[in-house]
Amino acid sequence: MNASFPKTVAGTAQLPDVTALDGELVVWERDRPAFERLQQRLARSGAAAAQAAREWPAHFVAFDLVQRGGDLTVWPYARRRAALKALFGERGLTAPFPRRHRPGDEGVFPHGRGALTDFGGPEVLRVLDLPVPEAGPGQVRIRVRAAAVNPVDALVRRGIAHVTGIEPPYVPGMDAAGVVEAVGEGTDTDLRVGDRVMAVVGPDRQRLGLHQEHQMDLAGQPAP
């Protein structure tokens, strides 16, 4: 990381001590996240890394403040979001923390985020903003902290494995872990807000979609 993204590492000196952000390192190219450029930069060091940094500047897009002098994950998400925006305002953060990461979008995302894909290689993946859904009866909403790329995800995205009902554009993702952030009214479940859970869903149109920040699921599906 230090060798491939020295400016990104140096930029963290702008943050207060004992501060941790949840976000994503992004290289934007032709108005889309170019994940392949991140991989190319990771493979370089020294003079080659410096040249790559000039050609493909990276930005850290923050969407949650999880630590500032202590663990903030015990706070409600809305309070952490407000604290994150306040941090940007107080510190006047500059690169690699953008005020805007692309035209029309704020560096701090106002909604949840997800990946949208067509059929093809990793270059077809796009990041988009999604409204945070409300948990209805029989549902829980999970704040996704980590999501895996299941081999089936890659096969479906590349069009090798055909799954009935999946046509682009769609949100991929079969495996994720996170925290329960809402339980629908009247939902019969032992799960409570703040419980850490994992979710594994099946490869059909209704049960993909874990590659997003806020995931709705049936109350019986996530496992502690």
Secondary structure as the mmCIF struct_conf table of DSSP 4:
data_model
#
loop_
_struct_conf.conf_type_id
_struct_conf.id
_struct_conf.beg_label_comp_id
_struct_conf.beg_label_asym_id
_struct_conf.beg_label_seq_id
_struct_conf.end_label_comp_id
_struct_conf.end_label_asym_id
_struct_conf.end_label_seq_id
TURN_TY1_P TURN_TY1_P1 ASN A 2 SER A 4
HELX_RH_AL_P HELX_RH_AL_P1 PRO A 6 GLY A 11
HELX_RH_3T_P HELX_RH_3T_P1 THR A 12 GLN A 14
BEND BEND1 LEU A 15 LEU A 15
HELX_LH_PP_P HELX_LH_PP_P1 PRO A 16 PRO A 16
BEND BEND2 ASP A 17 VAL A 18
STRN STRN1 THR A 19 VAL A 26
STRN STRN2 TRP A 28 GLU A 29
TURN_TY1_P TURN_TY1_P2 ARG A 30 ASP A 31
STRN STRN3 ARG A 32 PRO A 33
HELX_RH_AL_P HELX_RH_AL_P2 PHE A 35 LEU A 42
TURN_TY1_P TURN_TY1_P3 ALA A 43 ALA A 43
HELX_RH_AL_P HELX_RH_AL_P3 GLY A 46 GLU A 55
BEND BEND3 TRP A 56 TRP A 56
STRN STRN4 HIS A 59 ARG A 68
BEND BEND4 GLY A 69 GLY A 70
STRN STRN5 ASP A 71 ASP A 71
TURN_TY1_P TURN_TY1_P4 THR A 73 VAL A 74
BEND BEND5 TRP A 75 TRP A 75
HELX_RH_AL_P HELX_RH_AL_P4 TYR A 77 ARG A 91
TURN_TY1_P TURN_TY1_P5 GLY A 92 GLY A 92
TURN_TY1_P TURN_TY1_P6 ALA A 95 PRO A 96
BEND BEND6 PHE A 97 PHE A 97
BEND BEND7 ARG A 99 ARG A 99
STRN STRN6 ARG A 100 ARG A 102
TURN_TY1_P TURN_TY1_P7 PRO A 103 GLY A 104
STRN STRN7 ASP A 105 GLU A 106
BEND BEND8 GLY A 107 VAL A 108
BEND BEND9 PRO A 110 HIS A 111
STRN STRN8 GLY A 112 LEU A 116
STRN STRN9 THR A 117 THR A 117
BEND BEND10 PHE A 119 GLY A 121
HELX_RH_3T_P HELX_RH_3T_P2 PRO A 122 VAL A 124
STRN STRN10 ARG A 126 LEU A 130
HELX_LH_PP_P HELX_LH_PP_P2 PRO A 131 ALA A 135
TURN_TY1_P TURN_TY1_P8 PRO A 137 GLY A 138
STRN STRN11 GLN A 139 ALA A 148
HELX_RH_AL_P HELX_RH_AL_P5 PRO A 151 ARG A 157
TURN_TY1_P TURN_TY1_P9 ARG A 158 GLY A 159
BEND BEND11 ILE A 160 ALA A 161
TURN_TY1_P TURN_TY1_P10 THR A 164 GLY A 165
BEND BEND12 PRO A 168 PRO A 169
STRN STRN12 TYR A 170 TYR A 170
BEND BEND13 MET A 174 MET A 174
STRN STRN13 ASP A 175 VAL A 183
TURN_TY1_P TURN_TY1_P11 GLU A 185 GLY A 186
BEND BEND14 ASP A 190 ASP A 190
TURN_TY1_P TURN_TY1_P12 VAL A 193 GLY A 194
STRN STRN14 ARG A 196 VAL A 200
BEND BEND15 PRO A 203 ASP A 204
TURN_TY1_P TURN_TY1_P13 ARG A 205 ARG A 207
BEND BEND16 HIS A 211 HIS A 211
STRN STRN15 GLN A 212 GLN A 212
BEND BEND17 GLU A 213 GLU A 213
STRN STRN16 HIS A 214 LEU A 218
TURN_TY1_P TURN_TY1_P14 ALA A 219 GLY A 220
BEND BEND18 GLN A 221 GLN A 221
STRN STRN17 ALA A 223 ALA A 223
#
